[in-house]
Amino acid sequence: MKTIRLQYFAILREKRGQSEESRQTTATCPAELYGELKAAFHFPLTTEQLRVAVNGEFSAMDTPLNEGDEVVYIPPVAGG
């Protein structure tokens, strides 16, 4: 198990009811971690609809996760 810091934005923040948290996980990459979160909190988006940043850098969904990493899932946003 490792502890990952998470930040949520837009619809993910609304669904989760908070903007950040620390979570223990066995996930090896952001895609696996998002699968856990989606199942637990009924997030409506797929991994294909998101971008992810690990430790402040845009990353692939298969980037290896390590103890203490910060993961931010970035949903699509509408603007005008």
Backbone bond lengths (Angstrom), bond angles and torsions (degrees), N, CA, C in turn:
res aa  C-N    CA-C-N  psi(-1)  N-CA   C-N-CA  omega(-1)  CA-C   N-CA-C  phi
1 M - - - 1.461 - - 1.522 109.31 -
2 K 1.305 114.32 143.15 1.461 120.38 174.56 1.519 108.70 -132.77
3 T 1.313 116.12 155.68 1.456 121.32 177.48 1.522 108.46 -100.91
4 I 1.328 115.51 127.23 1.458 123.58 -179.74 1.521 107.50 -118.08
5 R 1.325 116.09 138.43 1.469 120.61 174.29 1.529 107.52 -92.26
6 L 1.311 115.83 132.98 1.465 121.79 -178.13 1.511 111.14 -119.84
7 Q 1.325 115.28 145.60 1.459 121.70 170.24 1.519 107.43 -126.36
8 Y 1.324 115.45 140.56 1.459 121.95 -178.94 1.522 110.01 -119.33
9 F 1.321 115.95 140.97 1.458 121.74 177.92 1.528 110.12 -128.21
10 A 1.324 115.20 156.78 1.475 124.25 171.96 1.526 111.24 51.24
11 I 1.325 118.00 -127.23 1.468 121.78 -173.13 1.528 111.75 -62.68
12 L 1.312 117.61 -31.52 1.469 119.32 178.66 1.521 110.83 -68.01
13 R 1.319 116.80 -39.52 1.476 120.51 176.59 1.527 109.97 -64.20
14 E 1.330 116.31 -41.42 1.470 119.73 179.30 1.519 111.19 -62.86
15 K 1.325 117.21 -45.08 1.471 121.13 -179.18 1.534 111.57 -66.93
16 R 1.327 116.32 -39.80 1.467 120.42 -177.79 1.516 111.75 -77.80
17 G 1.334 117.08 -29.21 1.452 120.20 -179.95 1.521 113.67 82.69
18 Q 1.309 116.73 11.99 1.458 121.72 176.08 1.522 108.26 -158.99
19 S 1.333 115.64 161.75 1.462 119.70 -174.80 1.527 113.68 -97.67
20 E 1.326 117.48 -15.98 1.464 119.07 179.14 1.516 110.44 -158.82
21 E 1.332 114.64 159.53 1.459 120.99 177.64 1.520 109.16 -168.44
22 S 1.312 115.77 165.54 1.456 122.52 168.74 1.510 106.75 -106.60
23 R 1.324 115.86 141.33 1.465 120.09 -175.71 1.522 109.32 -140.09
24 Q 1.314 115.91 137.51 1.455 121.23 174.22 1.524 108.08 -86.95
25 T 1.331 115.86 136.99 1.456 119.87 -176.00 1.524 110.86 -151.71
26 T 1.302 115.32 157.75 1.460 121.91 170.03 1.526 110.12 -105.07
27 A 1.336 117.62 2.49 1.467 121.88 -178.96 1.528 109.68 -59.52
28 T 1.323 115.69 141.27 1.458 120.98 -179.18 1.523 112.83 -97.60
29 C 1.345 117.08 -12.93 1.464 120.75 -177.61 1.532 109.37 -153.52
30 P 1.337 117.80 165.76 1.464 120.43 -179.37 1.538 113.96 -58.51
31 A 1.325 118.34 -33.76 1.468 120.07 179.32 1.530 110.73 -63.71
32 E 1.337 117.18 -45.04 1.471 120.73 177.88 1.522 111.08 -64.32
33 L 1.316 116.49 -42.37 1.460 120.64 179.63 1.523 110.33 -62.49
34 Y 1.329 117.06 -43.38 1.459 119.57 179.10 1.531 110.20 -63.10
35 G 1.325 117.85 -36.26 1.469 120.50 175.68 1.515 111.67 -58.24
36 E 1.329 116.84 -42.41 1.470 120.57 176.71 1.526 110.88 -62.87
37 L 1.338 115.98 -45.68 1.465 120.54 -177.99 1.525 111.23 -65.89
38 K 1.314 116.30 -41.52 1.467 121.51 -179.71 1.533 110.25 -61.00
39 A 1.329 116.36 -43.54 1.464 120.41 178.79 1.531 111.50 -66.79
40 A 1.318 116.77 -40.54 1.469 120.78 -176.28 1.521 112.98 -74.15
41 F 1.336 116.81 -37.43 1.465 120.14 -171.21 1.525 114.03 -118.20
42 H 1.332 116.60 6.25 1.476 122.06 176.40 1.526 112.57 58.85
43 F 1.330 115.97 40.84 1.460 119.24 176.12 1.529 109.35 -61.88
44 P 1.335 118.11 136.29 1.465 121.24 -173.85 1.531 114.56 -83.18
45 L 1.310 118.62 -15.72 1.466 120.94 -173.50 1.523 111.88 -91.77
46 T 1.330 115.14 153.37 1.461 121.02 173.89 1.525 108.85 -92.92
47 T 1.311 116.96 166.60 1.460 119.64 178.06 1.526 110.96 -62.76
48 E 1.330 117.09 -29.32 1.468 120.60 179.07 1.530 112.13 -66.94
49 Q 1.312 117.48 -21.99 1.466 122.05 -179.27 1.527 112.51 -89.25
50 L 1.326 117.61 -4.95 1.462 121.86 -174.45 1.517 111.48 -113.44
51 R 1.318 114.60 156.63 1.459 121.64 162.73 1.518 105.40 -110.68
52 V 1.308 115.29 157.92 1.458 119.08 -179.63 1.521 109.32 -133.02
53 A 1.318 115.13 142.94 1.460 121.50 172.43 1.523 107.56 -120.78
54 V 1.307 115.43 133.43 1.465 121.74 176.21 1.523 106.67 -117.47
55 N 1.323 114.90 121.23 1.466 121.93 -179.26 1.534 112.02 53.80
56 G 1.343 114.95 42.02 1.455 120.47 173.08 1.516 116.06 83.67
57 E 1.336 118.04 4.63 1.461 120.80 179.66 1.525 109.77 -125.44
58 F 1.350 115.84 133.88 1.454 118.59 174.98 1.520 108.27 -55.72
59 S 1.327 115.98 136.96 1.459 121.75 -173.06 1.521 110.09 -139.83
60 A 1.311 115.47 165.71 1.465 122.06 173.96 1.525 108.88 -79.40
61 M 1.320 115.60 155.54 1.467 120.28 179.87 1.528 112.46 -67.71
62 D 1.343 117.75 -13.24 1.465 120.01 179.01 1.535 112.71 -104.12
63 T 1.342 116.56 14.36 1.463 121.13 176.90 1.534 109.65 -63.02
64 P 1.318 118.99 130.38 1.471 120.31 178.37 1.533 111.68 -60.96
65 L 1.329 115.31 138.46 1.466 121.17 176.86 1.523 110.23 -101.09
66 N 1.328 114.52 143.31 1.462 121.67 179.41 1.529 110.18 -125.69
67 E 1.310 115.76 160.90 1.463 122.46 175.94 1.519 110.04 -48.92
68 G 1.338 116.25 130.03 1.454 121.62 174.78 1.520 115.83 83.74
69 D 1.327 117.90 -0.45 1.466 119.56 178.68 1.520 110.63 -62.69
70 E 1.328 115.25 152.65 1.459 121.80 173.42 1.521 107.78 -108.58
71 V 1.320 116.34 125.14 1.457 122.60 -178.05 1.517 109.11 -118.37
72 V 1.323 115.10 131.12 1.458 121.84 177.82 1.517 107.67 -125.09
73 Y 1.322 116.83 120.90 1.467 121.61 174.32 1.518 107.54 -94.22
74 I 1.319 116.42 128.53 1.448 121.54 -174.49 1.515 108.67 -114.56
75 P 1.342 117.15 107.30 1.445 120.83 179.57 1.537 110.88 -78.68
76 P 1.330 116.06 163.13 1.459 117.92 175.49 1.538 109.19 -63.93
77 V 1.308 115.49 144.96 1.459 119.82 178.14 1.516 109.26 -123.85
78 A 1.302 115.46 144.18 1.468 121.30 176.69 1.514 107.35 -96.47
79 G 1.284 116.06 142.41 1.457 119.90 178.66 1.512 110.36 -139.27
80 G 1.279 114.41 169.57 1.449 116.32 -178.92 1.501 111.07 -149.40
